[in-house]
Amino acid sequence: MKKLIGIVSLLILLVSCSSNDTDGIYYDNPEVSLEIPAGFPELNSFVSLNKLTKYGVELGEKLFSDKRFSADNTISCSSCHIQANAFADHNPQGIGIEGRVGLRNTPAIQNLIFMKFFNWDGSKLQLENQPLVPIITHEEMDSSILEVIGKIKDDAVYKDLFQKAFGDETITPERIFKSIAQFEYTLISVNSKYDKVKRNESAFTTAEAQGYATFQQKCASCHSTELFTDQSFRNIGFPINTDTNEAGRARVTGIPADYMSFRVPSLRNVEYTAPYGSFGQFPDLKSVLDYFDNGVLDADNLDPVFKNNAGKIPLSEEEKTNLIAFMKTLSDQKFIGK
C-alpha cells in the first residue's frame, strides 16, 4: 500500500512539474480576421483546414523571404514574387539559382484564398501543397524540404515562432507549408480604383468607362467575377513555348484536348505584372491586344471565343487605348506597397 501511495505521489509531482514547465511558454495566437468584400467567390475549400493565426502568418512571411530554401542560399520565394510587381516579377520566365531559366512566367500571387487551382496548369488544388514545387524544381531552388529544415532547425528566431504558432519548437514540412500558405492567404487585393468606383468612392474617366464597356462586351466571358478570371483553362492561340516539356494543362491531365491550355489569369494589378503570357511572350498590354486583333494561332482546341470569330477579337486603336485605361483601374497601390 505504501508503495502504491508513493507511485501516485510521484505521478502527481511529475504532472505538476510538467504543468509548471509549460506555463512560461504559452502564447496567445488568435485567428486572423480577413475582410472579404461582398460579391467575391467562395474561399478555397482547404482554407478551413488551415486556420490563419497571428503567429502562423508571421512565421509564413519569414519563411517566404528566407533564401535558405534554395540549394545555394541565393533565392527565396520573395525573390521571384516581388510585392511591387503584385508578387510577380518582370522576367519572361522565372529565374532560379545559378541563373537557371524556368519553363514559365512567374505568376502573380494575389487573392489565392479564392482560387480553386494553382500554377499555370492547375497542377495543385491545395495551396499548402504548392511550396514544395519550387523547392525541388531544378530550375528554381533545386533543394529539398529536409535540406531546408536542416538549415533552419537551430535558428533561435524560428524556434520561437514555431513555438508561438504551433505550441512547440518542432519544425516539420507540414508546418512550413501551412505557415507559408497562411501568409499567402492574406495577400488579398480589393482596393483598386475599380473597387472604389463600385463603392461610390470614385468615378471612371470617360476613357476608363468606355474601356469598361468594351471589356464587358469582348473580355468578360473569360475574365469574369470580381477576380477578373473565371479560373478556367483555355487555349487562346498564344505563341507556343518551344520547350518540349510544355503542354499546358495537358501536362496534368494527359488529355490532348487540354494541350496548351492555361489557367485564365486574373487582371487585377495587371499593370504591374509585365511581361504577359505563360512564358512572357508579350512585353506589354498593347502587344497582347494587337495580337488578339491581328489573329491568334489556330488549333483544334482553340477556345470558341476565337474559333467562332476567325481567330480574332477585333479591336480599334481607340478601343485598345480605352481597354488599357480600364485595366489600370484594377491596380491596387496599397497592395503593392505604394
N, C-alpha and C positions, 0 to 999 in steps of 0.2 A: 504493500500500500504506500509506504514511504517513497519507494522507488517511482511509483506511478505519479505521485504528487510532485516529485522532483522533475519528472519529464514534462508534466503540464506547465509547471512554473517556468521551465526553460523555454518552452514554446511561446508562452506569453511574453517573456523577456525578448525573444527574437522578433516577434511581431511588433512589439513596442519599439525596438531599435530600428526595425525596417521603416516604420511609420515616421520616426523622427528623422531618418536619413533623407526621406523624400520631401519632408515639409519645406526644406530650404530651396528646392528646385522646382516648385510648382509655378507655372506661368499662366496667366490669363491669356488665352488665344482665341479671341472672339471671331465669329464668322464675319466675312467682309460682305457688306451690303452694296449691291450694284443697282444703279438707277437705269432701268431699261425703259425707253420711251414707248408709248403706245404704237401699235402698228408693226413692230418688228416681229420677225419669225420666232417660233418657239426655240428654247435653248436646246442645244445638243443633248440627247438623252443620257449621255455619260456624265454630264456635269453634276448631276445629283449624287453620283458615286464618289465625287472628289470635291467636297465642300471647300470653298475658298475661305481661308483663315488669314488673320493678320500676319502671323509669322510664316505660314506656308507661302504666301505671296512674296514676302520679303526674302525668304530663302530662295524661291524660284527666280527672282530678279538677280540675285547674286550669282546663282548657278548659270543663268542665261549669259552673263558677262564674263565668265571665267574661261580664260584661254587654255587652262589645263585640260579642257575637254578634248583638245587636239593632240595628236601624237607628238608634235614638236613644240607645244605650248605657244603657238603663234596666233591662233584664231579662236574665237568664241562664237556662240550663236549671234551675239550682237555685232560681230564683225561684218556679217552679211545683212543682218536685219537691223538697219540703222533707223533710229526714230525719225530723223529729219526727212527720210525717204519713205515715211509710212511703214517703217520696219521692213523695207526692201533695200536695194542698192542701185547703183547706176551702171552696173556691168551687164552686158548682153547675156552672159551666163555666169553662174556662181563661180567664185574663185576660192579654192581651198588651200591647204598647206602646200608650201613649195610652189605656189603659183599654178597649181593644177586647175584646169578648166573643167567645170561640171557639165552635165548634159543639158541643163535647163536654166532659164532665168530665175533669179531668186524671187519667190512670191512675197507680196506684202503680207504682214501679219497684223490683221485688224478684224475685229468682230468675229473672231474664231469661235466664240461661245455660241454663236448661232449656226455655225456651219455643220453640214452633215458629212462632208468629205474633206480630206486634207491631202495636200500635194496636187500638182497639176493633173495627175492621172487618177486621183481619188484612191490611192493605194491604202490609205489609213482612214478608218472610220472613227477612231478614238484618239483624241489629241495626246493622251497620256502614252500612246504607243509611238508617236511620231518622232520624238527627240532621238531615239536610237538610230534612225536612218542617217542623219548627217554624221553622227559619232563614228559609225562603222564604215561609211562610204569612202572608198579610196580617194576620190576626187574632192572630198570635203575634209573631215577631221582625221580620217584613217586611224581611228583608235578603237577602244572597246570600253564598255561601261565598267568592267573590272579594273582596267588600267586607270580610268578616271577616279574610281573610288580609292585606289592605291595612292593616288597623288594627293587627295584631299582629306583622307581619313584622320590625319593627325593635326589638321588645321583647327586651331582653338576657336576661331570665329564660326566655322561650320559646326563644330561640336555644340556650341551654344545655340545656334539656330535650329539644328535638328532636335535638340532637347526642347526648345520652345515650341517648335512646330508639331512634333510627334510624341513628346513625352520622355524620350531618352535620346542618347547621342548616336545610336546605331544608324549608320549610313547604308542604305540599300538601293538597288536600282529602282525599285518601285517608288520609294520615297523621293528620289531625284526626279523621276519622270512626273510624279504627281505635283511636285512643287513647281517645276517649270511650267506645266500646264496651268496651274493656278495663276501664275503670273501672266501667262499669255491670255487667259480668260478675261483678265482685267483690261486688256487693250481694246477698249470699245470707243469707236469714233461715231459720235452722234451730234456734233455741234458745228456743222458746216453752215455756210450761208443758206444752202437749201433747207436745212433743218430750221434755221431761224425764220425763213420765209413761211414755212409750214406752221410755225408758232406765232405768226403775225408780228415778228420782231424785226423784220426787214422786208425788202421788196426787190424783185428782179429788175435789172435794167431791161431796156427794150430788146437788146441783143440776147440777153440771157433768157428772157421769156420766149422769144422766137426760137431759140435753140432748144428750149424745153419742149415746145410744141413739135419740133422736128424729131426730137428724141422719142417722144411718146408715139409718134407715127412710125418711125423707122428703126428704133433701137430697143424699145421697152419689152418686146416679146422675149428677148434673152436676158437683158439687164433689168429684171423686174424686182419687185419687193423693195423694202427700204434698204436692203443690202446692195441693190443695183446688180444683182445676179440671181438667176433662178436656180443656180447650183447644178445645172445640167451639164452634160458632156456633149460637145458638138465639134464636128469638123467644119470649119468655116473657110477652108481653102487657103490658109496662110502658106507662105513658102515653107517647104519641108526641110527639117533638120537633116543634114547629110550623115549624121552619126547613125550607124546601122543599129545601135541599141535602142533607138527611139521608135516607138509605135503608138505613143499616146495612151489612151485608155485601154487599148488592146494589150498593153504590157501587163495589165492587171487581170483582164477578163479572158484573154485569149480568143476573143470573138473578132473576126475580120471586120464586122460592121462598126467596130469601135476604133478602127485604125486611124490614127492621127486626130482623134477626138480628144479635146482637152476641156477641163472644167472652165465654165464661163467665169472670167474674173470679175470681182466687184469693181465698180467705177468710183467708189469712194476714195478720195485722195489720189485719184489717177494722175493729177497734175504732177505729183512728186515721185512717180514710180517708173519713169522712162529708163531704159527703152522698153518696148512693148512686144508681146508675143512670147510663146513658150521658150524660145531661145534668143529673145531680144532682136527679132527681125526688123523692127521699126524704131527709128531713133526718136520719133515724136508723134504726137496725136494727129497732126496734119497728114503725115505719111500713111497712117492707118486708114484715115478717111479717104485719102486719094486711092489707096489700094482697093477699098470697097467700091469706090466709084468707077474705077477702071476695069474691074473684073478680077475675081479670085481664081485660084487653081480648081479645075474640075476634079471630081472624084465620085466614085459610085455612092459613097456615103456622105456626100456634101449635104450640109444642112438645107432643109427645104426653104429657109429664108432666102438662100442664094439659088438653090436648084430651080426653084419656081420663078426666078426673076433673072434668067440669063446670066447667073453668076455674079450679079451686081446688087449694090444698094446705091442707086443713082442719087447724087448729091451735087447741088450747085455750090459754087465757091462761097456764096453768102451763107448757105446752109452749113457748110463746114465751119466757117468762122463763128457762127452763132452756136453751133453744137459745142465747139471747144469752149466758148464763153460759158455755156451752161455747165459743162463738165467741171469747170474750175469752181463752180459754186458748191461742188461736193468736197472741196478742200477744207479740212478742219485744222486750223493753225494751232489750236490748243493741243490737239492730239500729237502733232509733230514737234511740239515743244517750242513754238514761236510765241 
